[in-house]
Every structure is written in C-alpha cells, then in structure tokens.
Amino acid sequence: MQIEDLPDADDRTAVAEFSLSFNGYKHFGSFQAAADAANAQRRDTLEDLRNELFMASRGSNHRGDNEFLDVYRELLPFFERLLTSPR
C-alpha cells in the first residue's frame, strides 16, 4: 500500500470501498477477535488501522449511517505517518 492508495476523505464511495478491501474477520480469525482489536485502537500497524476502519464500516452499514467516514478522517494521519515513514 502507498499513500496514493488512500481515498479522499470526502469521497464516501471510495472510502467505503477502501474500508472493505481489508477483511478483519479473516485477518484476525473471527468477528470477536477483529472487534477486540478495533476497540483496542492500537494504531501501530496498517493492519490495526485497516481493521479499525473495516469494523467502523461494518457498524455503519448495520446502523445505516456514515460514522465510518469520521473514523477514516481520524485514522488518516496515522495512515499517512505509517505510509511515509522509512521502513
């Protein structure tokens, strides 16, 4: 992943697609494990960030709201930091 892959925070469709391009259930092994990881808000790895956004998106889908966009805006500086820091 590169910084250019991050969607514009004002593009709901692009953020929704990006949020679902990572499957936290599969990565962490279960819904509960993904939820626990998202709730921990570790934000140290791309997987942490992508999972937190994934879970926010799933929650927004169930509630019928756009709260996941606020979560994406909150996470965006963390994504940018991880994607621009030397590896």
PDB file with one MODEL, atoms N, CA, C and O in Angstrom:
MODEL        1
ATOM      1  N   MET A   1       0.843  -1.175   0.000  1.00  0.00           N
ATOM      2  CA  MET A   1       0.000   0.000   0.000  1.00  0.00           C
ATOM      3  C   MET A   1       0.887   1.237   0.000  1.00  0.00           C
ATOM      4  O   MET A   1       1.929   1.280   0.654  1.00  0.00           O
ATOM      5  N   GLN A   2       0.447   2.237  -0.750  1.00  0.00           N
ATOM      6  CA  GLN A   2       1.156   3.506  -0.816  1.00  0.00           C
ATOM      7  C   GLN A   2       0.194   4.629  -0.457  1.00  0.00           C
ATOM      8  O   GLN A   2      -1.024   4.449  -0.487  1.00  0.00           O
ATOM      9  N   ILE A   3       0.741   5.773  -0.121  1.00  0.00           N
ATOM     10  CA  ILE A   3      -0.093   6.904   0.287  1.00  0.00           C
ATOM     11  C   ILE A   3      -1.096   7.287  -0.803  1.00  0.00           C
ATOM     12  O   ILE A   3      -2.186   7.778  -0.508  1.00  0.00           O
ATOM     13  N   GLU A   4      -0.723   7.061  -2.051  1.00  0.00           N
ATOM     14  CA  GLU A   4      -1.615   7.370  -3.172  1.00  0.00           C
ATOM     15  C   GLU A   4      -2.854   6.473  -3.180  1.00  0.00           C
ATOM     16  O   GLU A   4      -3.844   6.791  -3.839  1.00  0.00           O
ATOM     17  N   ASP A   5      -2.804   5.371  -2.462  1.00  0.00           N
ATOM     18  CA  ASP A   5      -3.931   4.446  -2.392  1.00  0.00           C
ATOM     19  C   ASP A   5      -5.023   4.912  -1.429  1.00  0.00           C
ATOM     20  O   ASP A   5      -6.125   4.363  -1.422  1.00  0.00           O
ATOM     21  N   LEU A   6      -4.717   5.920  -0.620  1.00  0.00           N
ATOM     22  CA  LEU A   6      -5.695   6.405   0.350  1.00  0.00           C
ATOM     23  C   LEU A   6      -6.737   7.264  -0.355  1.00  0.00           C
ATOM     24  O   LEU A   6      -6.386   8.210  -1.060  1.00  0.00           O
ATOM     25  N   PRO A   7      -8.008   6.945  -0.171  1.00  0.00           N
ATOM     26  CA  PRO A   7      -9.047   7.740  -0.832  1.00  0.00           C
ATOM     27  C   PRO A   7      -9.239   9.096  -0.171  1.00  0.00           C
ATOM     28  O   PRO A   7      -8.883   9.303   0.990  1.00  0.00           O
ATOM     29  N   ASP A   8      -9.808  10.006  -0.939  1.00  0.00           N
ATOM     30  CA  ASP A   8     -10.174  11.321  -0.428  1.00  0.00           C
ATOM     31  C   ASP A   8     -11.238  11.130   0.647  1.00  0.00           C
ATOM     32  O   ASP A   8     -12.198  10.386   0.444  1.00  0.00           O
ATOM     33  N   ALA A   9     -11.077  11.789   1.776  1.00  0.00           N
ATOM     34  CA  ALA A   9     -11.996  11.627   2.903  1.00  0.00           C
ATOM     35  C   ALA A   9     -13.413  12.100   2.584  1.00  0.00           C
ATOM     36  O   ALA A   9     -14.358  11.729   3.280  1.00  0.00           O
ATOM     37  N   ASP A  10     -13.569  12.911   1.542  1.00  0.00           N
ATOM     38  CA  ASP A  10     -14.892  13.401   1.161  1.00  0.00           C
ATOM     39  C   ASP A  10     -15.584  12.520   0.124  1.00  0.00           C
ATOM     40  O   ASP A  10     -16.715  12.799  -0.273  1.00  0.00           O
ATOM     41  N   ASP A  11     -14.916  11.469  -0.309  1.00  0.00           N
ATOM     42  CA  ASP A  11     -15.481  10.565  -1.309  1.00  0.00           C
ATOM     43  C   ASP A  11     -16.014   9.322  -0.595  1.00  0.00           C
ATOM     44  O   ASP A  11     -15.284   8.352  -0.384  1.00  0.00           O
ATOM     45  N   ARG A  12     -17.289   9.366  -0.228  1.00  0.00           N
ATOM     46  CA  ARG A  12     -17.893   8.291   0.565  1.00  0.00           C
ATOM     47  C   ARG A  12     -17.738   6.927  -0.109  1.00  0.00           C
ATOM     48  O   ARG A  12     -17.398   5.940   0.544  1.00  0.00           O
ATOM     49  N   THR A  13     -17.988   6.880  -1.407  1.00  0.00           N
ATOM     50  CA  THR A  13     -17.916   5.614  -2.122  1.00  0.00           C
ATOM     51  C   THR A  13     -16.506   5.034  -2.083  1.00  0.00           C
ATOM     52  O   THR A  13     -16.321   3.841  -1.840  1.00  0.00           O
ATOM     53  N   ALA A  14     -15.516   5.887  -2.323  1.00  0.00           N
ATOM     54  CA  ALA A  14     -14.123   5.421  -2.318  1.00  0.00           C
ATOM     55  C   ALA A  14     -13.696   4.968  -0.930  1.00  0.00           C
ATOM     56  O   ALA A  14     -13.003   3.959  -0.793  1.00  0.00           O
ATOM     57  N   VAL A  15     -14.100   5.698   0.095  1.00  0.00           N
ATOM     58  CA  VAL A  15     -13.744   5.304   1.468  1.00  0.00           C
ATOM     59  C   VAL A  15     -14.433   3.991   1.818  1.00  0.00           C
ATOM     60  O   VAL A  15     -13.830   3.129   2.457  1.00  0.00           O
ATOM     61  N   ALA A  16     -15.687   3.829   1.406  1.00  0.00           N
ATOM     62  CA  ALA A  16     -16.404   2.575   1.676  1.00  0.00           C
ATOM     63  C   ALA A  16     -15.706   1.403   0.998  1.00  0.00           C
ATOM     64  O   ALA A  16     -15.521   0.351   1.610  1.00  0.00           O
ATOM     65  N   GLU A  17     -15.320   1.579  -0.257  1.00  0.00           N
ATOM     66  CA  GLU A  17     -14.614   0.508  -0.968  1.00  0.00           C
ATOM     67  C   GLU A  17     -13.276   0.195  -0.307  1.00  0.00           C
ATOM     68  O   GLU A  17     -12.914  -0.969  -0.137  1.00  0.00           O
ATOM     69  N   PHE A  18     -12.553   1.234   0.061  1.00  0.00           N
ATOM     70  CA  PHE A  18     -11.254   1.047   0.724  1.00  0.00           C
ATOM     71  C   PHE A  18     -11.439   0.312   2.053  1.00  0.00           C
ATOM     72  O   PHE A  18     -10.669  -0.593   2.375  1.00  0.00           O
ATOM     73  N   SER A  19     -12.447   0.694   2.813  1.00  0.00           N
ATOM     74  CA  SER A  19     -12.656   0.081   4.130  1.00  0.00           C
ATOM     75  C   SER A  19     -12.957  -1.409   4.023  1.00  0.00           C
ATOM     76  O   SER A  19     -12.621  -2.183   4.919  1.00  0.00           O
ATOM     77  N   LEU A  20     -13.591  -1.802   2.926  1.00  0.00           N
ATOM     78  CA  LEU A  20     -13.948  -3.216   2.760  1.00  0.00           C
ATOM     79  C   LEU A  20     -12.914  -3.994   1.957  1.00  0.00           C
ATOM     80  O   LEU A  20     -13.107  -5.178   1.680  1.00  0.00           O
ATOM     81  N   SER A  21     -11.821  -3.338   1.583  1.00  0.00           N
ATOM     82  CA  SER A  21     -10.755  -4.045   0.863  1.00  0.00           C
ATOM     83  C   SER A  21      -9.859  -4.835   1.826  1.00  0.00           C
ATOM     84  O   SER A  21      -8.946  -5.539   1.396  1.00  0.00           O
ATOM     85  N   PHE A  22     -10.126  -4.713   3.113  1.00  0.00           N
ATOM     86  CA  PHE A  22      -9.436  -5.474   4.161  1.00  0.00           C
ATOM     87  C   PHE A  22     -10.518  -6.201   4.939  1.00  0.00           C
ATOM     88  O   PHE A  22     -11.508  -5.590   5.343  1.00  0.00           O
ATOM     89  N   ASN A  23     -10.344  -7.488   5.153  1.00  0.00           N
ATOM     90  CA  ASN A  23     -11.328  -8.270   5.900  1.00  0.00           C
ATOM     91  C   ASN A  23     -10.762  -8.591   7.279  1.00  0.00           C
ATOM     92  O   ASN A  23      -9.967  -9.516   7.441  1.00  0.00           O
ATOM     93  N   GLY A  24     -11.185  -7.812   8.263  1.00  0.00           N
ATOM     94  CA  GLY A  24     -10.715  -8.008   9.624  1.00  0.00           C
ATOM     95  C   GLY A  24     -11.109  -9.343  10.215  1.00  0.00           C
ATOM     96  O   GLY A  24     -10.367  -9.908  11.018  1.00  0.00           O
ATOM     97  N   TYR A  25     -12.278  -9.861   9.827  1.00  0.00           N
ATOM     98  CA  TYR A  25     -12.711 -11.160  10.325  1.00  0.00           C
ATOM     99  C   TYR A  25     -11.714 -12.233   9.901  1.00  0.00           C
ATOM    100  O   TYR A  25     -11.303 -13.073  10.701  1.00  0.00           O
ATOM    101  N   LYS A  26     -11.341 -12.187   8.645  1.00  0.00           N
ATOM    102  CA  LYS A  26     -10.396 -13.181   8.121  1.00  0.00           C
ATOM    103  C   LYS A  26      -9.005 -12.979   8.724  1.00  0.00           C
ATOM    104  O   LYS A  26      -8.357 -13.941   9.136  1.00  0.00           O
ATOM    105  N   HIS A  27      -8.553 -11.728   8.773  1.00  0.00           N
ATOM    106  CA  HIS A  27      -7.201 -11.449   9.274  1.00  0.00           C
ATOM    107  C   HIS A  27      -7.037 -11.880  10.735  1.00  0.00           C
ATOM    108  O   HIS A  27      -6.036 -12.497  11.097  1.00  0.00           O
ATOM    109  N   PHE A  28      -8.021 -11.552  11.562  1.00  0.00           N
ATOM    110  CA  PHE A  28      -7.918 -11.844  12.992  1.00  0.00           C
ATOM    111  C   PHE A  28      -8.548 -13.181  13.382  1.00  0.00           C
ATOM    112  O   PHE A  28      -8.382 -13.637  14.514  1.00  0.00           O
ATOM    113  N   GLY A  29      -9.264 -13.808  12.459  1.00  0.00           N
ATOM    114  CA  GLY A  29      -9.781 -15.147  12.700  1.00  0.00           C
ATOM    115  C   GLY A  29     -11.224 -15.242  13.134  1.00  0.00           C
ATOM    116  O   GLY A  29     -11.810 -16.323  13.086  1.00  0.00           O
ATOM    117  N   SER A  30     -11.815 -14.136  13.556  1.00  0.00           N
ATOM    118  CA  SER A  30     -13.220 -14.173  13.962  1.00  0.00           C
ATOM    119  C   SER A  30     -13.741 -12.746  14.114  1.00  0.00           C
ATOM    120  O   SER A  30     -12.975 -11.785  14.177  1.00  0.00           O
ATOM    121  N   PHE A  31     -15.065 -12.642  14.170  1.00  0.00           N
ATOM    122  CA  PHE A  31     -15.669 -11.338  14.428  1.00  0.00           C
ATOM    123  C   PHE A  31     -15.179 -10.779  15.758  1.00  0.00           C
ATOM    124  O   PHE A  31     -14.775  -9.619  15.842  1.00  0.00           O
ATOM    125  N   GLN A  32     -15.216 -11.612  16.798  1.00  0.00           N
ATOM    126  CA  GLN A  32     -14.862 -11.126  18.137  1.00  0.00           C
ATOM    127  C   GLN A  32     -13.413 -10.656  18.204  1.00  0.00           C
ATOM    128  O   GLN A  32     -13.122  -9.623  18.807  1.00  0.00           O
ATOM    129  N   ALA A  33     -12.514 -11.403  17.594  1.00  0.00           N
ATOM    130  CA  ALA A  33     -11.099 -11.007  17.603  1.00  0.00           C
ATOM    131  C   ALA A  33     -10.900  -9.696  16.847  1.00  0.00           C
ATOM    132  O   ALA A  33     -10.126  -8.843  17.280  1.00  0.00           O
ATOM    133  N   ALA A  34     -11.592  -9.532  15.725  1.00  0.00           N
ATOM    134  CA  ALA A  34     -11.488  -8.291  14.960  1.00  0.00           C
ATOM    135  C   ALA A  34     -12.077  -7.124  15.748  1.00  0.00           C
ATOM    136  O   ALA A  34     -11.513  -6.030  15.762  1.00  0.00           O
ATOM    137  N   ALA A  35     -13.212  -7.363  16.403  1.00  0.00           N
ATOM    138  CA  ALA A  35     -13.835  -6.316  17.218  1.00  0.00           C
ATOM    139  C   ALA A  35     -12.941  -5.925  18.386  1.00  0.00           C
ATOM    140  O   ALA A  35     -12.783  -4.740  18.679  1.00  0.00           O
ATOM    141  N   ASP A  36     -12.361  -6.905  19.047  1.00  0.00           N
ATOM    142  CA  ASP A  36     -11.469  -6.617  20.172  1.00  0.00           C
ATOM    143  C   ASP A  36     -10.261  -5.800  19.707  1.00  0.00           C
ATOM    144  O   ASP A  36      -9.863  -4.844  20.373  1.00  0.00           O
ATOM    145  N   ALA A  37      -9.681  -6.174  18.569  1.00  0.00           N
ATOM    146  CA  ALA A  37      -8.524  -5.448  18.042  1.00  0.00           C
ATOM    147  C   ALA A  37      -8.913  -4.018  17.674  1.00  0.00           C
ATOM    148  O   ALA A  37      -8.164  -3.083  17.956  1.00  0.00           O
ATOM    149  N   ALA A  38     -10.067  -3.839  17.052  1.00  0.00           N
ATOM    150  CA  ALA A  38     -10.518  -2.497  16.678  1.00  0.00           C
ATOM    151  C   ALA A  38     -10.781  -1.646  17.912  1.00  0.00           C
ATOM    152  O   ALA A  38     -10.416  -0.471  17.948  1.00  0.00           O
ATOM    153  N   ASN A  39     -11.409  -2.230  18.913  1.00  0.00           N
ATOM    154  CA  ASN A  39     -11.710  -1.489  20.142  1.00  0.00           C
ATOM    155  C   ASN A  39     -10.453  -1.106  20.904  1.00  0.00           C
ATOM    156  O   ASN A  39     -10.461  -0.123  21.646  1.00  0.00           O
ATOM    157  N   ALA A  40      -9.372  -1.862  20.738  1.00  0.00           N
ATOM    158  CA  ALA A  40      -8.112  -1.554  21.420  1.00  0.00           C
ATOM    159  C   ALA A  40      -7.463  -0.295  20.851  1.00  0.00           C
ATOM    160  O   ALA A  40      -6.671   0.357  21.532  1.00  0.00           O
ATOM    161  N   GLN A  41      -7.795   0.049  19.607  1.00  0.00           N
ATOM    162  CA  GLN A  41      -7.264   1.242  18.939  1.00  0.00           C
ATOM    163  C   GLN A  41      -5.746   1.361  19.078  1.00  0.00           C
ATOM    164  O   GLN A  41      -5.226   2.415  19.445  1.00  0.00           O
ATOM    165  N   ARG A  42      -5.046   0.264  18.780  1.00  0.00           N
ATOM    166  CA  ARG A  42      -3.584   0.282  18.878  1.00  0.00           C
ATOM    167  C   ARG A  42      -2.958   1.222  17.856  1.00  0.00           C
ATOM    168  O   ARG A  42      -2.077   2.007  18.207  1.00  0.00           O
ATOM    169  N   ARG A  43      -3.388   1.161  16.617  1.00  0.00           N
ATOM    170  CA  ARG A  43      -2.978   2.091  15.569  1.00  0.00           C
ATOM    171  C   ARG A  43      -1.480   2.094  15.288  1.00  0.00           C
ATOM    172  O   ARG A  43      -0.933   3.105  14.847  1.00  0.00           O
ATOM    173  N   ASP A  44      -0.815   0.972  15.539  1.00  0.00           N
ATOM    174  CA  ASP A  44       0.629   0.866  15.325  1.00  0.00           C
ATOM    175  C   ASP A  44       1.002   0.288  13.970  1.00  0.00           C
ATOM    176  O   ASP A  44       2.121   0.484  13.498  1.00  0.00           O
ATOM    177  N   THR A  45       0.077  -0.421  13.343  1.00  0.00           N
ATOM    178  CA  THR A  45       0.361  -1.063  12.062  1.00  0.00           C
ATOM    179  C   THR A  45      -0.753  -0.746  11.076  1.00  0.00           C
ATOM    180  O   THR A  45      -1.843  -0.326  11.466  1.00  0.00           O
ATOM    181  N   LEU A  46      -0.469  -0.951   9.799  1.00  0.00           N
ATOM    182  CA  LEU A  46      -1.512  -0.768   8.794  1.00  0.00           C
ATOM    183  C   LEU A  46      -2.676  -1.725   9.032  1.00  0.00           C
ATOM    184  O   LEU A  46      -3.832  -1.377   8.794  1.00  0.00           O
ATOM    185  N   GLU A  47      -2.369  -2.922   9.498  1.00  0.00           N
ATOM    186  CA  GLU A  47      -3.429  -3.887   9.780  1.00  0.00           C
ATOM    187  C   GLU A  47      -4.339  -3.397  10.901  1.00  0.00           C
ATOM    188  O   GLU A  47      -5.556  -3.567  10.836  1.00  0.00           O
ATOM    189  N   ASP A  48      -3.750  -2.786  11.932  1.00  0.00           N
ATOM    190  CA  ASP A  48      -4.557  -2.212  13.011  1.00  0.00           C
ATOM    191  C   ASP A  48      -5.507  -1.152  12.460  1.00  0.00           C
ATOM    192  O   ASP A  48      -6.700  -1.153  12.765  1.00  0.00           O
ATOM    193  N   LEU A  49      -4.966  -0.252  11.649  1.00  0.00           N
ATOM    194  CA  LEU A  49      -5.764   0.842  11.099  1.00  0.00           C
ATOM    195  C   LEU A  49      -6.841   0.329  10.152  1.00  0.00           C
ATOM    196  O   LEU A  49      -7.995   0.751  10.218  1.00  0.00           O
ATOM    197  N   ARG A  50      -6.451  -0.579   9.279  1.00  0.00           N
ATOM    198  CA  ARG A  50      -7.411  -1.096   8.307  1.00  0.00           C
ATOM    199  C   ARG A  50      -8.522  -1.875   8.998  1.00  0.00           C
ATOM    200  O   ARG A  50      -9.677  -1.817   8.578  1.00  0.00           O
ATOM    201  N   ASN A  51      -8.179  -2.598  10.052  1.00  0.00           N
ATOM    202  CA  ASN A  51      -9.198  -3.332  10.798  1.00  0.00           C
ATOM    203  C   ASN A  51     -10.148  -2.381  11.519  1.00  0.00           C
ATOM    204  O   ASN A  51     -11.362  -2.586  11.510  1.00  0.00           O
ATOM    205  N   GLU A  52      -9.603  -1.357  12.135  1.00  0.00           N
ATOM    206  CA  GLU A  52     -10.463  -0.400  12.836  1.00  0.00           C
ATOM    207  C   GLU A  52     -11.451   0.244  11.850  1.00  0.00           C
ATOM    208  O   GLU A  52     -12.632   0.406  12.156  1.00  0.00           O
ATOM    209  N   LEU A  53     -10.950   0.603  10.674  1.00  0.00           N
ATOM    210  CA  LEU A  53     -11.823   1.185   9.651  1.00  0.00           C
ATOM    211  C   LEU A  53     -12.826   0.152   9.144  1.00  0.00           C
ATOM    212  O   LEU A  53     -14.002   0.467   8.964  1.00  0.00           O
ATOM    213  N   PHE A  54     -12.374  -1.060   8.915  1.00  0.00           N
ATOM    214  CA  PHE A  54     -13.264  -2.145   8.476  1.00  0.00           C
ATOM    215  C   PHE A  54     -14.413  -2.323   9.459  1.00  0.00           C
ATOM    216  O   PHE A  54     -15.573  -2.392   9.055  1.00  0.00           O
ATOM    217  N   MET A  55     -14.098  -2.398  10.736  1.00  0.00           N
ATOM    218  CA  MET A  55     -15.136  -2.607  11.744  1.00  0.00           C
ATOM    219  C   MET A  55     -16.076  -1.400  11.825  1.00  0.00           C
ATOM    220  O   MET A  55     -17.281  -1.563  12.016  1.00  0.00           O
ATOM    221  N   ALA A  56     -15.532  -0.201  11.681  1.00  0.00           N
ATOM    222  CA  ALA A  56     -16.382   1.002  11.677  1.00  0.00           C
ATOM    223  C   ALA A  56     -17.322   0.980  10.475  1.00  0.00           C
ATOM    224  O   ALA A  56     -18.490   1.352  10.583  1.00  0.00           O
ATOM    225  N   SER A  57     -16.809   0.548   9.345  1.00  0.00           N
ATOM    226  CA  SER A  57     -17.621   0.472   8.137  1.00  0.00           C
ATOM    227  C   SER A  57     -18.734  -0.561   8.287  1.00  0.00           C
ATOM    228  O   SER A  57     -19.876  -0.310   7.903  1.00  0.00           O
ATOM    229  N   ARG A  58     -18.401  -1.716   8.842  1.00  0.00           N
ATOM    230  CA  ARG A  58     -19.421  -2.753   9.058  1.00  0.00           C
ATOM    231  C   ARG A  58     -20.500  -2.231  10.009  1.00  0.00           C
ATOM    232  O   ARG A  58     -21.690  -2.453   9.786  1.00  0.00           O
ATOM    233  N   GLY A  59     -20.078  -1.535  11.070  1.00  0.00           N
ATOM    234  CA  GLY A  59     -21.047  -0.968  12.010  1.00  0.00           C
ATOM    235  C   GLY A  59     -21.937   0.069  11.343  1.00  0.00           C
ATOM    236  O   GLY A  59     -23.150   0.080  11.550  1.00  0.00           O
ATOM    237  N   SER A  60     -21.335   0.938  10.543  1.00  0.00           N
ATOM    238  CA  SER A  60     -22.126   1.943   9.825  1.00  0.00           C
ATOM    239  C   SER A  60     -23.115   1.289   8.877  1.00  0.00           C
ATOM    240  O   SER A  60     -24.250   1.745   8.736  1.00  0.00           O
ATOM    241  N   ASN A  61     -22.682   0.226   8.233  1.00  0.00           N
ATOM    242  CA  ASN A  61     -23.576  -0.488   7.322  1.00  0.00           C
ATOM    243  C   ASN A  61     -24.797  -1.025   8.074  1.00  0.00           C
ATOM    244  O   ASN A  61     -25.922  -0.934   7.583  1.00  0.00           O
ATOM    245  N   HIS A  62     -24.574  -1.577   9.248  1.00  0.00           N
ATOM    246  CA  HIS A  62     -25.683  -2.134  10.037  1.00  0.00           C
ATOM    247  C   HIS A  62     -26.599  -1.040  10.583  1.00  0.00           C
ATOM    248  O   HIS A  62     -27.814  -1.223  10.667  1.00  0.00           O
ATOM    249  N   ARG A  63     -26.010   0.096  10.952  1.00  0.00           N
ATOM    250  CA  ARG A  63     -26.806   1.194  11.512  1.00  0.00           C
ATOM    251  C   ARG A  63     -27.424   2.084  10.435  1.00  0.00           C
ATOM    252  O   ARG A  63     -28.387   2.805  10.696  1.00  0.00           O
ATOM    253  N   GLY A  64     -26.863   2.029   9.218  1.00  0.00           N
ATOM    254  CA  GLY A  64     -27.334   2.893   8.153  1.00  0.00           C
ATOM    255  C   GLY A  64     -26.873   4.328   8.305  1.00  0.00           C
ATOM    256  O   GLY A  64     -27.603   5.261   7.971  1.00  0.00           O
ATOM    257  N   ASP A  65     -25.644   4.506   8.818  1.00  0.00           N
ATOM    258  CA  ASP A  65     -25.109   5.857   8.993  1.00  0.00           C
ATOM    259  C   ASP A  65     -23.760   5.991   8.290  1.00  0.00           C
ATOM    260  O   ASP A  65     -23.299   5.059   7.633  1.00  0.00           O
ATOM    261  N   ASN A  66     -23.145   7.137   8.432  1.00  0.00           N
ATOM    262  CA  ASN A  66     -21.854   7.408   7.802  1.00  0.00           C
ATOM    263  C   ASN A  66     -20.738   7.625   8.824  1.00  0.00           C
ATOM    264  O   ASN A  66     -19.743   8.284   8.525  1.00  0.00           O
ATOM    265  N   GLU A  67     -20.897   7.082  10.008  1.00  0.00           N
ATOM    266  CA  GLU A  67     -19.904   7.269  11.068  1.00  0.00           C
ATOM    267  C   GLU A  67     -18.517   6.794  10.640  1.00  0.00           C
ATOM    268  O   GLU A  67     -17.511   7.324  11.109  1.00  0.00           O
ATOM    269  N   PHE A  68     -18.456   5.803   9.756  1.00  0.00           N
ATOM    270  CA  PHE A  68     -17.160   5.296   9.308  1.00  0.00           C
ATOM    271  C   PHE A  68     -16.327   6.383   8.630  1.00  0.00           C
ATOM    272  O   PHE A  68     -15.098   6.308   8.626  1.00  0.00           O
ATOM    273  N   LEU A  69     -16.985   7.392   8.056  1.00  0.00           N
ATOM    274  CA  LEU A  69     -16.242   8.494   7.441  1.00  0.00           C
ATOM    275  C   LEU A  69     -15.510   9.310   8.498  1.00  0.00           C
ATOM    276  O   LEU A  69     -14.384   9.753   8.273  1.00  0.00           O
ATOM    277  N   ASP A  70     -16.143   9.509   9.649  1.00  0.00           N
ATOM    278  CA  ASP A  70     -15.477  10.213  10.754  1.00  0.00           C
ATOM    279  C   ASP A  70     -14.288   9.398  11.263  1.00  0.00           C
ATOM    280  O   ASP A  70     -13.233   9.952  11.574  1.00  0.00           O
ATOM    281  N   VAL A  71     -14.467   8.091  11.345  1.00  0.00           N
ATOM    282  CA  VAL A  71     -13.372   7.214  11.778  1.00  0.00           C
ATOM    283  C   VAL A  71     -12.223   7.302  10.770  1.00  0.00           C
ATOM    284  O   VAL A  71     -11.060   7.388  11.163  1.00  0.00           O
ATOM    285  N   TYR A  72     -12.541   7.282   9.487  1.00  0.00           N
ATOM    286  CA  TYR A  72     -11.493   7.389   8.462  1.00  0.00           C
ATOM    287  C   TYR A  72     -10.733   8.707   8.610  1.00  0.00           C
ATOM    288  O   TYR A  72      -9.504   8.727   8.545  1.00  0.00           O
ATOM    289  N   ARG A  73     -11.451   9.793   8.805  1.00  0.00           N
ATOM    290  CA  ARG A  73     -10.785  11.098   8.978  1.00  0.00           C
ATOM    291  C   ARG A  73      -9.865  11.081  10.205  1.00  0.00           C
ATOM    292  O   ARG A  73      -8.781  11.664  10.185  1.00  0.00           O
ATOM    293  N   GLU A  74     -10.299  10.420  11.249  1.00  0.00           N
ATOM    294  CA  GLU A  74      -9.477  10.307  12.463  1.00  0.00           C
ATOM    295  C   GLU A  74      -8.238   9.452  12.214  1.00  0.00           C
ATOM    296  O   GLU A  74      -7.162   9.741  12.736  1.00  0.00           O
ATOM    297  N   LEU A  75      -8.395   8.399  11.414  1.00  0.00           N
ATOM    298  CA  LEU A  75      -7.290   7.477  11.150  1.00  0.00           C
ATOM    299  C   LEU A  75      -6.333   7.968  10.074  1.00  0.00           C
ATOM    300  O   LEU A  75      -5.193   7.509  10.009  1.00  0.00           O
ATOM    301  N   LEU A  76      -6.773   8.885   9.236  1.00  0.00           N
ATOM    302  CA  LEU A  76      -5.975   9.323   8.098  1.00  0.00           C
ATOM    303  C   LEU A  76      -4.559   9.776   8.472  1.00  0.00           C
ATOM    304  O   LEU A  76      -3.615   9.386   7.785  1.00  0.00           O
ATOM    305  N   PRO A  77      -4.364  10.573   9.518  1.00  0.00           N
ATOM    306  CA  PRO A  77      -2.984  10.949   9.878  1.00  0.00           C
ATOM    307  C   PRO A  77      -2.123   9.746  10.276  1.00  0.00           C
ATOM    308  O   PRO A  77      -0.913   9.748  10.047  1.00  0.00           O
ATOM    309  N   PHE A  78      -2.733   8.735  10.861  1.00  0.00           N
ATOM    310  CA  PHE A  78      -1.994   7.530  11.238  1.00  0.00           C
ATOM    311  C   PHE A  78      -1.582   6.753   9.987  1.00  0.00           C
ATOM    312  O   PHE A  78      -0.455   6.267   9.886  1.00  0.00           O
ATOM    313  N   PHE A  79      -2.515   6.646   9.037  1.00  0.00           N
ATOM    314  CA  PHE A  79      -2.178   6.010   7.752  1.00  0.00           C
ATOM    315  C   PHE A  79      -1.019   6.757   7.093  1.00  0.00           C
ATOM    316  O   PHE A  79      -0.046   6.147   6.648  1.00  0.00           O
ATOM    317  N   GLU A  80      -1.134   8.066   7.037  1.00  0.00           N
ATOM    318  CA  GLU A  80      -0.100   8.873   6.376  1.00  0.00           C
ATOM    319  C   GLU A  80       1.254   8.709   7.058  1.00  0.00           C
ATOM    320  O   GLU A  80       2.282   8.599   6.391  1.00  0.00           O
ATOM    321  N   ARG A  81       1.250   8.693   8.374  1.00  0.00           N
ATOM    322  CA  ARG A  81       2.510   8.515   9.112  1.00  0.00           C
ATOM    323  C   ARG A  81       3.151   7.173   8.801  1.00  0.00           C
ATOM    324  O   ARG A  81       4.349   7.096   8.529  1.00  0.00           O
ATOM    325  N   LEU A  82       2.350   6.120   8.841  1.00  0.00           N
ATOM    326  CA  LEU A  82       2.895   4.785   8.579  1.00  0.00           C
ATOM    327  C   LEU A  82       3.357   4.627   7.133  1.00  0.00           C
ATOM    328  O   LEU A  82       4.339   3.937   6.861  1.00  0.00           O
ATOM    329  N   LEU A  83       2.647   5.268   6.210  1.00  0.00           N
ATOM    330  CA  LEU A  83       2.996   5.102   4.799  1.00  0.00           C
ATOM    331  C   LEU A  83       4.146   5.985   4.351  1.00  0.00           C
ATOM    332  O   LEU A  83       4.736   5.743   3.298  1.00  0.00           O
ATOM    333  N   THR A  84       4.472   7.000   5.130  1.00  0.00           N
ATOM    334  CA  THR A  84       5.575   7.884   4.749  1.00  0.00           C
ATOM    335  C   THR A  84       6.824   7.668   5.599  1.00  0.00           C
ATOM    336  O   THR A  84       7.880   8.224   5.296  1.00  0.00           O
ATOM    337  N   SER A  85       6.719   6.879   6.644  1.00  0.00           N
ATOM    338  CA  SER A  85       7.897   6.647   7.491  1.00  0.00           C
ATOM    339  C   SER A  85       8.811   5.614   6.825  1.00  0.00           C
ATOM    340  O   SER A  85       8.332   4.707   6.144  1.00  0.00           O
ATOM    341  N   PRO A  86      10.126   5.751   7.021  1.00  0.00           N
ATOM    342  CA  PRO A  86      11.043   4.773   6.451  1.00  0.00           C
ATOM    343  C   PRO A  86      10.800   3.388   7.043  1.00  0.00           C
ATOM    344  O   PRO A  86      10.512   3.247   8.231  1.00  0.00           O
ATOM    345  N   ARG A  87      10.920   2.392   6.213  1.00  0.00           N
ATOM    346  CA  ARG A  87      10.647   1.023   6.690  1.00  0.00           C
ATOM    347  C   ARG A  87      11.910   0.283   6.949  1.00  0.00           C
ATOM    348  O   ARG A  87      11.873  -0.878   7.354  1.00  0.00           O
TER     349      ARG A  87
ENDMDL
END
